[in-house]
Amino acid sequence: MIHVHKTARFSKYLLILLLFLVLSYLLTYPLMFVPLNRYVPVYTIDPLLNVYILGWDINKFLSLNLHHFFNANIFYPYKLTLAYSENLISTAALFALPVYMITKNYVISYNLALFSGFVLSGFFMYLLAYHLTSKTLPSIAAGILFAFSSFKFAYLSSIQVITSMWLPLIILYLHRFFEERLYRNIVYASIFFILNATTNAYYMLFISFWVFFMFLFFTLTDKKHAKQNIVGIFLFGLLSSLIVIPIYYPYIEVKHLMGFQMPLDVVNTYSVSSKEFLSLKSLISISLYALLIISIFILLWKKLPVLKNSNTKNNILFYSIMIVVFFLLWFGP
């Protein structure tokens, strides 16, 4: 009976993964309809730079020569030049490298890695939403909104933005830790945090805030397991730091060597202002997004979870608080 249940669940997951595969194929048109070995989706410098970075990573992996990994063959005679941008290590290792070993082509490796970002972002967000709701349709809707938001297509030239699939898995396994109290879930969350950190440094910073607030919230609302939560966040930080700190240390070195800094006034310049929210264009965009969310909420009302236990109530309260917190962080310092 258990075997039948697992087989049915696996078949369901496979079908949903296939759904996101088809949606990615259609919504990224004409990406998959052009010679993938010669063209990148957006003709700006970013995709070409990222193809180069993936190629550098692949060559380092295949040669088994990880010494001086960040001393890329650009901007001579400067050192640690790979740290001038994202390192894309996990994208190269998990997606681009297998494709390159078959095709011997960096461009097609880049394109398929980019395409995989859409597919897996949708599927992994589905897994998170389904864990929270136990409902299929709202979970698929969550996956679609996450994978194919206008933000993703606005940054189609940046593969590190598209490959956001690790974020839902970090949150998923943290939820499982708070529910099951098994430290193996902390280990899984740490692994996905590392994969995310070696994909996109910005996402690493964003999810770090999320992880901190998540531990804080569930510790304050469940004081019975406070000590276990403290051990959990310590273990998460330790495991993640063992890999992330050595990888990001060259970035700190480059900052000191080159004198790179981001003045506070520059940060404020590129932060969202209240005036921008009140502009007609912003109000129309926000209203359309709100209308979309409300419409989905109404259409799927009967499919949404019932407030039947404290876990569900706490989750809804937590996500409501996080909407406010990240909205305020949006405005910068």
C-alpha positions in Angstrom: 0.0 0.0 0.0 2.8 2.4 0.9 4.6 1.5 -2.4 1.4 2.3 -4.3 1.1 5.6 -2.6 4.8 6.5 -3.3 4.3 5.5 -6.9 1.2 7.7 -7.3 3.0 10.6 -5.7 6.0 10.2 -7.9 3.7 10.1 -11.0 2.0 13.2 -9.9 5.2 15.0 -9.4 6.4 13.9 -12.8 3.3 15.2 -14.4 3.6 18.6 -12.7 7.3 18.8 -13.6 6.3 18.0 -17.2 3.7 20.8 -17.0 6.4 23.3 -16.0 8.6 22.0 -18.8 5.9 22.7 -21.3 5.0 26.1 -19.9 8.7 27.0 -19.9 9.0 25.9 -23.5 6.0 28.1 -24.5 6.6 31.1 -22.4 10.2 31.5 -23.3 9.4 31.4 -27.0 11.5 31.7 -29.2 14.4 30.6 -26.9 14.0 26.9 -27.7 13.1 27.5 -31.4 16.5 28.9 -32.4 19.9 27.2 -32.9 20.8 26.9 -29.2 24.4 26.4 -30.0 24.8 29.8 -31.5 22.4 32.3 -30.0 21.7 33.7 -26.6 18.2 35.1 -25.7 19.2 38.7 -25.2 21.9 40.4 -27.1 23.6 42.4 -24.4 26.9 42.0 -22.7 25.5 40.1 -19.6 24.7 36.8 -21.4 28.1 36.8 -23.1 29.8 37.5 -19.8 27.9 34.6 -18.2 28.7 32.2 -21.0 32.3 33.1 -20.4 32.0 32.5 -16.6 30.3 29.2 -17.1 33.0 28.2 -19.6 35.8 29.2 -17.1 34.1 27.2 -14.4 33.6 24.1 -16.6 37.3 24.2 -17.7 38.4 24.4 -14.1 36.1 21.5 -13.1 37.2 19.3 -16.0 40.9 20.0 -15.4 40.5 19.3 -11.7 42.6 22.4 -11.2 40.7 24.4 -8.6 43.9 26.3 -7.6 43.6 30.0 -8.3 40.0 29.4 -9.3 39.1 33.1 -9.1 42.2 34.2 -11.1 40.3 34.2 -14.4 42.1 35.1 -17.7 40.5 38.5 -18.0 41.6 42.0 -17.0 45.3 41.1 -16.9 47.3 41.9 -14.8 44.7 42.2 -12.1 44.1 39.2 -9.7 40.9 37.5 -8.6 39.0 38.9 -11.6 36.3 36.2 -11.5 35.1 37.9 -8.3 34.2 41.0 -10.4 30.9 39.2 -11.1 28.8 36.2 -10.0 30.8 33.0 -9.9 27.9 30.8 -11.1 29.6 27.7 -9.6 26.6 25.6 -8.9 24.9 26.5 -12.2 28.1 25.4 -14.0 28.5 22.2 -12.0 24.9 21.0 -12.0 23.6 22.2 -15.3 26.1 23.5 -17.8 28.9 20.9 -17.2 26.7 17.8 -18.0 25.5 19.5 -21.2 29.0 20.6 -22.2 30.4 17.1 -21.8 27.8 15.9 -24.4 27.8 18.9 -26.8 31.2 20.5 -26.3 29.5 23.9 -26.7 29.3 26.6 -24.1 26.4 28.5 -25.6 24.0 25.5 -25.7 25.2 24.8 -22.1 24.2 28.3 -21.1 20.8 28.2 -22.9 19.8 24.9 -21.3 20.9 26.0 -17.9 18.8 29.1 -18.3 15.8 27.0 -19.5 16.3 24.7 -16.5 16.0 27.7 -14.2 12.5 28.4 -15.3 11.4 24.7 -15.1 12.8 24.0 -11.7 11.9 27.4 -10.2 8.2 26.6 -10.9 8.4 23.0 -9.8 10.3 23.7 -6.5 7.9 26.5 -5.6 5.1 24.1 -6.3 6.7 21.7 -3.7 6.9 24.5 -1.1 3.3 25.7 -1.7 2.0 22.1 -1.7 3.8 21.4 1.6 2.1 24.5 3.1 -1.4 24.0 1.6 -1.7 20.3 0.6 -3.7 21.7 -2.4 -2.5 21.1 -6.0 -4.1 24.0 -7.9 -3.0 26.8 -5.6 0.5 25.2 -5.5 0.7 25.1 -9.3 -0.4 28.8 -9.4 2.3 29.7 -6.9 4.9 27.9 -9.1 3.7 29.8 -12.2 3.8 33.2 -10.5 7.3 32.5 -9.1 8.8 31.1 -12.2 7.3 33.3 -14.9 6.9 36.7 -13.2 7.5 39.8 -15.2 10.6 40.4 -13.1 12.2 37.2 -14.5 11.6 38.2 -18.1 12.9 41.7 -17.4 16.2 40.1 -16.3 16.3 37.4 -19.0 19.8 38.5 -19.7 20.9 37.5 -16.2 21.0 33.7 -15.7 21.7 34.2 -12.0 18.2 35.8 -11.7 16.4 33.1 -13.6 18.0 30.3 -11.6 16.1 31.1 -8.4 15.0 27.5 -7.8 17.0 26.9 -4.6 15.1 29.6 -2.7 11.8 27.6 -2.2 13.8 24.5 -1.2 15.6 26.4 1.6 12.3 27.6 3.0 10.7 24.1 2.5 13.3 22.3 4.5 13.3 24.9 7.3 9.5 24.4 7.6 10.1 20.7 7.8 12.6 21.2 10.5 10.2 23.3 12.6 7.5 20.6 12.1 9.5 17.4 12.3 12.3 18.5 14.6 14.8 16.5 12.6 18.3 18.0 12.1 18.7 16.3 8.7 16.3 19.0 7.4 18.7 21.6 8.5 21.4 19.8 6.6 19.3 19.8 3.5 18.4 23.5 3.9 22.1 24.3 4.3 23.0 22.4 1.1 20.4 24.4 -0.9 21.6 27.6 0.7 25.1 26.8 -0.5 23.8 26.1 -4.0 21.8 29.3 -4.0 24.9 31.3 -2.7 27.0 30.0 -5.5 24.3 31.0 -8.0 23.4 34.5 -7.0 25.0 36.6 -4.3 22.0 38.9 -4.1 19.6 36.0 -3.5 22.0 34.8 -0.8 21.7 38.1 1.1 17.9 38.2 0.7 17.4 34.6 1.9 19.7 35.2 4.8 17.3 37.8 6.1 14.5 35.4 5.6 16.2 32.6 7.4 17.0 34.9 10.4 13.4 36.1 10.7 12.1 32.6 10.2 14.1 31.2 13.1 13.2 34.2 15.2 9.5 33.9 14.6 9.2 30.2 15.2 11.4 30.4 18.3 9.2 33.1 19.8 6.0 31.3 18.9 7.2 27.9 20.1 9.2 28.5 23.2 9.0 24.8 24.0 11.5 24.0 21.2 13.5 27.2 21.6 16.8 25.4 22.5 16.3 23.1 19.5 15.8 26.1 17.3 19.0 27.7 18.5 20.9 24.6 17.8 19.3 24.4 14.4 20.3 27.9 13.4 23.8 27.4 14.7 24.1 24.2 12.7 22.7 25.9 9.6 25.1 28.8 9.9 28.1 26.5 10.6 27.4 24.1 7.6 26.7 27.0 5.2 29.7 29.0 6.3 32.1 26.1 5.8 31.6 26.4 2.0 30.2 30.0 1.5 33.0 31.9 3.4 35.9 30.3 1.4 34.1 31.0 -1.9 33.2 34.6 -1.0 36.5 35.5 0.6 38.0 36.5 -2.8 35.2 39.1 -3.1 36.4 40.6 0.1 40.0 40.6 -1.1 38.9 42.3 -4.3 37.0 44.9 -2.4 40.1 45.9 -0.5 42.5 45.6 -3.4 40.4 47.7 -5.7 38.9 50.0 -3.1 35.3 49.0 -4.2 32.6 50.4 -2.1 28.9 51.3 -2.4 28.3 54.7 -0.8 25.0 55.1 1.1 23.8 57.9 -1.2 24.1 55.5 -4.2 22.1 52.9 -2.4 19.4 55.4 -1.7 19.5 56.5 -5.3 18.6 53.0 -6.5 16.2 52.2 -3.7 12.4 52.5 -4.2 11.0 55.8 -3.1 7.4 56.5 -1.8 6.9 58.9 -4.7 7.6 56.1 -7.2 4.9 54.0 -5.6 2.4 56.9 -6.0 3.2 57.5 -9.6 0.4 56.6 -12.1 2.4 53.9 -13.8 3.2 52.2 -10.5 -0.3 52.4 -9.2 -1.6 50.8 -12.4 1.0 48.0 -12.2 0.4 47.4 -8.5 -3.4 47.4 -9.1 -3.1 44.8 -11.9 -0.9 42.5 -9.7 -3.3 42.9 -6.8 -6.3 42.2 -9.1 -4.5 39.1 -10.4 -3.8 37.8 -6.9 -7.3 38.5 -5.6 -8.8 36.8 -8.7 -6.7 33.7 -8.1 -7.7 33.8 -4.4 -11.4 33.9 -5.2 -11.3 31.3 -8.0 -9.4 28.9 -5.7 -11.1 29.7 -2.5 -12.4 26.2 -1.9 -9.0 24.8 -2.6 -7.2 27.0 0.0 -6.2 25.6 3.4 -8.5 25.8 6.3 -7.3 27.3 9.6 -7.5 24.0 11.3 -4.3 23.9 13.4 -1.7 26.1 15.0 0.9 25.3 12.3 -1.3 26.7 9.6 -2.2 29.8 11.7 1.5 30.4 12.5 2.5 30.0 8.8 -0.1 32.5 7.7 0.9 35.0 10.4 4.6 34.5 9.5 4.1 35.1 5.8 1.9 38.1 6.5 4.7 39.6 8.7 7.3 38.9 6.1 5.3 40.7 3.4 5.5 43.8 5.6 9.1 43.3 6.5 10.4 42.9 3.0 8.1 45.7 1.7 9.9 48.0 4.2 13.3 46.7 3.3 12.4 47.5 -0.3 12.9 51.2 0.4 16.5 50.7 1.4 18.3 52.5 4.3 
